Amino acid sequence: MPGSENVSLGRVLQAVLEALAQLIRIFENNGGDQIFQEYAASSLVIGRLVRIVSDTETGVAAEICRGKVLAVNRDLSLQLEGMDSTVPSGRLHLLN
């Protein structure tokens, strides 16, 4: 990747640790709500049509459901349009 030759492992580690330290400070001062709100606000799946399949490393993955994502819940499950229950796990495929 052009320009990556000037980036050392130490600089990457420093950036990761600084970001982690910032998240820890936010959590200690405000709890997890602010972190979750920022996570949900930056979600790339809300409003998108998705397909969720079983998360398997062997065999063929079966479709669990598909639909438009309305929300990411605090437990990181997804609320899909037209579904009464949330989707707690699976592999997500963007359809649009």
N, C-alpha and C positions, 0 to 999 in steps of 0.2 A: 504494500500500500504506500503510495507516495507520501513522503513526509514522516512516515512511521519510524524511519531509521534514527530519528532524533529523540525518540521516546524510549526511556529506559524502564525496566521492570520496577525499579525503585520509585520512579515518578508516578507510574500507574498505581502502585501500592499506596503511595502517599495520598493520591486523589481519592482512592476508594476508602481509605481509613478516615480522611477528613469528612467525606460525605456520610459515613457511618457515624462518626462522632456528632455531626450536626443532627442526624436523625435521633440519636440517643438523647441529646439535649432537648429537642422538641418533645420527645416522649416524656422525659422527666418533668418538664415544665407544664405540658398541656395534655398528657396522656396520649393515647393512640388515635383519638378522634381527628386531630389535625392531619396526621399522616395518612389516615384512611381517606379523608376528604380530598386531599391532594392526589392520592392514588386514583380514586374514582373519577376525579375531574380530568385526569390525563388519560383515562382509559381509551384505547383505540377500538374497543368492541361495542361500546354503547351506541345504539342506533344502527348497528350493522346487522345484516342477515348472516347467520352462522349455522353451522352443522356441528353437532357434538357427537363424537363417537366414543365407544368404550376405550379406555386406556389400557391397551394390552401390548406386551412386547412379543408375544407369540400368537400365531393364528391371525384370523381376519378380524379387524375391528368392526363391531356392529354399531349401526347408528342408534343413538339414544334419542335424539330429538333434533329439530331444526327450527329456526325462527329468528325474529328480530330481538336483539338484546335490549331490554329496557333499563336494567340496573345491575350494578355489581354490589352485592350485599357485604356487610361487615365480615362475614365468614368466608368471603370471596366466592360464594356461590353466585350463579347468574340467574336473573329473572328474565324469562323470555315471554314475549307477547303471546297471549292466549293460553298460557300454562298456569295452573293453580299452584304447582309446587316449583321449588327452585331446582337448579341443576348444580349439584355439589361437586361433581368431578367429571372428567372426561377430557378428550383432546378436542380442541376447538379448531374448526376450519372456517375461514372467512369465505363467504359466498358472493359478496359484492364489495 
